[in-house]
Amino acid sequence: MLSTRVIACLDVHDGRTVKGINFVDLQDAGDPAEQAKLYSKVGADEICFLDISATNEKRKAMLDVISKTAESCFVPLTVGGGVNDISDFRNLLNCGADKVSVNSSAVYNPDLIKQASDKFGNQCVVLAIDAIDNKNMLSGYEVTTHGGKNKTDIDVLSWAQKGVENGAGEILLTSMSADGTKKGYNLELTKLVSDNVSVPVIASGGAGNPQDMVDVVLHAGASAVLAASIFHFGIFSIPSVKKEMEKSGIQIRDCEK
């Protein structure tokens, strides 16, 4: 059995780590390179660096900030934000990213997933899906782009399955209504996708405590859990999350005690 990963997420805006609720009302949460270094030391299995304003501002991700973060990070680094074509994948991987997350541009150009997978391998391609509730969709959830600002009329489950078919090696699944609320992950959404795709699903959006992370693994089949707020502001630590998982019988990777 593969170990469940605990991922620290750095939402980056103007070169600083930030956190808000539903991607708005952003608060400064520190320097991303320093945070990546700290998280990798205390047991994060991966770091996820998301330049959350790159797409809306129609610019590329900040390569200098990413390079500095990669140099400070001793665990796999996933980078997303402003990824539009194969050259963006190449630039980010050359900057030290281990994986590249693609969201909005994949919706508008689904072939990008296949192109990237064929060129760099599916282990490098993470399909990020920002989901909102929509009972008119077959699955009950709709794909959004641009940080949840734009609706697409695309069903979340069919899009996840299409992404995997095109070569995505992993799904980063965020419930936009839960993001930043600390009220728990959307278990129904996570289970829906994880039960119906053949690649790992990272649960994102809503983590408030270690039990939330246990629940989304045991009851919704998540392969990894991602959080930002509870780590950045010292509400809970990565070791405390892993200890709770271990107590619940979830296989984890070693962590500082």
N, C-alpha and C positions, 0 to 999 in steps of 0.2 A: 504494500500500500504506500502511495506517495504521501509525504508529509504535507500537512496543511501550512500554507505560507501566511505570514503576517507582514503586510505591506504598509509602509508609512508613505502617505501621499503629500507631496509638496505642491500646492496650488500656487503658482508664481504669477505675479503681476508687477510690471515695472522692475523686474529683477529682485523682488522681495517675496518671501513666502507670506501668503495671506489666507484668511479663512472667513467665510461669512455663512449666511443661511440662504439656501437656494441660489448660490453664486452671487448674492448681492450683499450690501452692507459689510464690505470687506474690512477686516482688521489685520494690521501688520502682525506677523507671527515669526519674523526673524530672517536671517540670511540663509538661503537654501543650501549653500555649500557647507556651512557650519552645521546645519541641521542634518544633512545627509551623513556627515562624518559621525555625528553623535548617534544617530539612529543605527547606523551600521555597526557601531561599537557595542550597543546595548542589545543587539539581537534581531533587528529587522531582517527579514529574509530577502526583501527587495525594497527599492525606493522607486516611487513613481513621481516623475517631475512633469507637471502639466502647466504649460504656459496658457493660462485660461483666457487671456485677452487677445492672443495672437490672431485667431480666426476673425473675431469681430473687428479688430483693427487692421485686418487685411495685410498682415506682415508675417515674416518668418519668426520662428522661435529664436530666442536670444542665445546664439551659439557660444558666446564668451561665458555667459552664466552657466550654461550646460557643461562646457569644458571644465570649468572650475569645480562644479558639483561632482562631475565624474571622477576628477582627480582626488576628491575627498571621500569618495564612496567606495567601500570595500565589498559591496554586494551588488547583484545585478541592478541595473538602472534602466527603467522604462521612461521614454520621453515622448510627450505629445504636445500638440498645439501648432497650428499654422502649417501642417504637413499637407502639401498639395500634389506632389509628384515624386517620381523615383529619385530625383536629385536631392529632395529633402530627406528622404530615407538615408541616402548615402552620406549626406552631410552630418546628420545626427549620429549615425553609427560611427563615422570618423571622429566625431567629437567625444566619443566614449560611451554612447548609449549602447546597451545590449539588446534592447527591443524598442520598437517605435509604435506608438499608439496613434491610430488614425480614426477620425470620427466624421466630421462634417464633409470633408472632401470625398470620403468613401461613399457617402450617400449620393453625392452628385456625380461621382465617377467610380462605380463599383469595380471596374476593371483594375483600379489602382491596387486593390488587395491582391489580386492574382499576379499583377506585374511585380509587386514587391516580394510576394512569396516565391515566385519563380526566380527572382534575382538574388534574394538574400536568404531564403529559407523561411518556412512558416513559423519557425521558433522566434523569428524577429518581428513578426507582425501581430499586433494586438488590435482587435477591433473594439473600440470604445462605443458603447451605446448609452445615450442619455434618454431614459424612458419616462413618459408621463402617463397617467391614467387616462384611458379613453375607451369607454364601453362600446363604442361603435367599431372598434377594431376586433378582429376575431379572437385575439389573445387577451384583449382588454387593455392593451398598452400600445402607445404610439411612440415612434422614434422622433426625437427632436435634434436640431443642430444648433450651432452657435451658442453653446452653453445653455441649452434649453429654451432659447428665445424664439426659434423658428420651428413650427410644426411641419411635418412632412407627409402625413397621411400614409405612412409606412408602418406596417404591423411589426412589433418588436421581435416576435418569435420567428416570423418568416425571414426577417432581415438577418437575425443571428444565424439561422440555418444557411442562408445564402452566403453570408460572410465566411462561414466555415467551409462551405463548398468551394468558394473562390480561393481559399488558402489561408485564412486567419488561423493562427495557432492558439489563440486565447481570446476570451471575451471579457472586457472590463465593463461590467453592467452597473449603471448608476440609476437609482430611483431619484428623480429630480425633486419629487415632493418630500422625500425623506432627507435629502442632502442637508447636512449641517444642523439638523433638528435634534440630534442625539436621542431620538425616540426608538431606535432600532432599525435594522435593515428591513426592506420589503421582502418578506419570506416568500410570499406567493409569486412575485415576479422572479425572484432568484431561482426558485424551484422549477418554475415553468421553463426557464431557459436551460438550466443545468440538466434537467431530465431529458431534454430534447436536442442537445448538441453533443458532439463527441470530443470536444476540447475543454480544457479547464475554464471555469467561470469565476471571475473575481467579483465578490460582492462589494458594492460601494454605495455610500449614501445612507447616513442615519446612525452610525455606530455611536452608542452612548456609554457603553460599559463592556467589560469582558464577556458577560453573559450573552449580550447581543451577538458577539462573534461566535460563541459556542453554538447558539441557536441556529445561525445561518448556515453553519457547517453541518450540524446534526439533522436539522429539519428541512433544509433547502438545498443541500448538496453542493454548497460552494467549495471550490478547491483552494481558495485563498480569500482573505479578508483584508480590506483596505480601509484605513481611517486617517483623518487629518486632525480635526479639532481636539479630540481627547488626548492625542499625543503632544501636539504643539503647545497646548496650554497646561500640560502637566496634570491633567485630570486622572489619567491612567498611564501606566508605562507599558512598553512592549513586553518586558518580563512578566508583568502581572497578567497580561492577556494570555501569554503562553502557559503560565502556571494554571490558570483557570481551564484552558483547553486540555492540558495534561490530566487534570483531575477528572475531566469529563470523558476521558478515554480517547481523545483525539491525538493522533500522532503528529508531533511537531519536530522542528529542527532544534538543535541545541541552542541554549540561550543563557546569558549571564543570570545567575540566581540572585 
